[in-house]
Amino acid sequence: MSSEIQLKHDSSSWIARSLASVWHPCTQMQHHEQVPLIAVSHGKGAWLYDHEGRRYLDAISSWWVNLFGHANPRINAALKDQLDKLEHAMLAGFTHEPVIELSEQLAALTGHALGHAFYASDGASAVEIALKMSYHYWRNAGFPNKSEFVCLQGSYHGETVGALAVTDVALFKEAYGPMVRSAHVVASPDARNAHEGESSQDVARRAADDLERLFEQRADRIAALIVEPLVQGAAGMAMYDRVYLEMVRELCNRYHVHLVADEIAVGCGRTGTFFACEQAGIWPDFICLSKGISGGYLPLSLVLTTDRVYEGFYSEDVRRGFLHSHSYTGNPLACRAALATLQIFREDDVLNRNRERATKLVTALAPLAEHERTRHFRQRGMIFAFDAVEPDPQRASTFSRRFFTAATENELLLRPIGRSVYLMPPYVLDDGEIALLAERTRRVFEQVIAG
Ligand SMILES: Cc1ncc(COP(=O)(O)O)c(C=O)c1O
């Protein structure tokens, strides 16, 4: 049997075994009767390879997590070194070098404005922690009525029951309505909401006014506002003006409401600065980080918060403490991957080099930005998006799946959100890969709107 045949056999059997035993995330499993699974054999740089040797440019960084490519030699080396020292130890009553160094470095990145790091594993857990901490802080401070939360229209903060409460995506939430606590949903500053003659700043001001009206009526009951700074990812990479963040920071101060910045998707340089909030010159009361912080290697999430919040829990009374935990809190391997990630940021001048990459990609994507069947081409840092015009409702409803399939046939991993096509590539693309990505995205788009 030739090795080629052997490989083919491998791929189909992996797929069959996966479909029989793995329940895949965010998937109507029946769709795999038409859309084949792809069994990944290995990854290198920006590319994933299947068992037949076909390759896919991972243009969405495997759900927005990968920063420096697959099988990155520096992160690999750090993990191998850590493996021989300590794979895991519980963090209650014990501590270790990787978690200490990571916490110190993250605190320094906030200029020590948020100097206390609490760890978990997935993004949604970090959101749960921020919400619980906010409520518990107010309770400890003598304001137990401050138990409500505010989120933005189209917001996405994860799938666990608490995070779903501040998520405004009907498709993910509807089925669980009776289980989920309701939150206040205020206007989104999404620049695409501009009325005739309005600027993105006008939209942001209008949205902030909506929040202020709610605060006027109910701030005494509200613990926190949670936002995805600058870009609402699951809303289809909805981008908005930074003035919104300046205004909501001021409103939260004035009405004594916490501001939670969910930087799970937009942190770690994704919008052009390490934290998206930096672009507005503000610090929130809580920052949630996950995804890219471990370079896309291991599940790691954390919440950074201020001295003020931390001190609100510091007491002789155990019940005033934050008695939340996860088994893998502060896992040393995950923290070590994060330290290697931060080291690459420092050594490779990543943010500046991404600026050059982004300029090149915007230029290469110009034919799509100007295409008669696209609207709202937008870019912030290393996030690029546009909306497809698809007047036929039937075709519009299948646009994303058709695009995904056509993309894989053209060596791209792209997964539009509805009709919003976005690129969120790892920070390693060279000029050839930038050209290929732009050219193939255009080709796929033409195929999908024509066929
Ligand atoms: C802004 C935001 N918050 C929270 C989450 C949830 O993170 P996780 O999927 O790791 O639970 C996501 C995931 O996409 C996200 O984009």
The ligand as an ORCA input file, in Angstrom:
! r2SCAN-3c Opt
* xyz 0 1
  C     -15.665     38.619     23.550
  C     -15.740     37.193     24.004
  N     -16.011     36.923     25.292
  C     -16.070     35.657     25.747
  C     -15.857     34.592     24.903
  C     -15.959     33.193     25.443
  O     -14.717     32.586     25.475
  P     -14.640     30.978     25.526
  O     -15.170     30.509     24.207
  O     -13.189     30.688     25.695
  O     -15.472     30.536     26.673
  C     -15.583     34.832     23.562
  C     -15.382     33.710     22.613
  O     -15.435     33.854     21.423
  C     -15.522     36.172     23.094
  O     -15.290     36.455     21.810
*
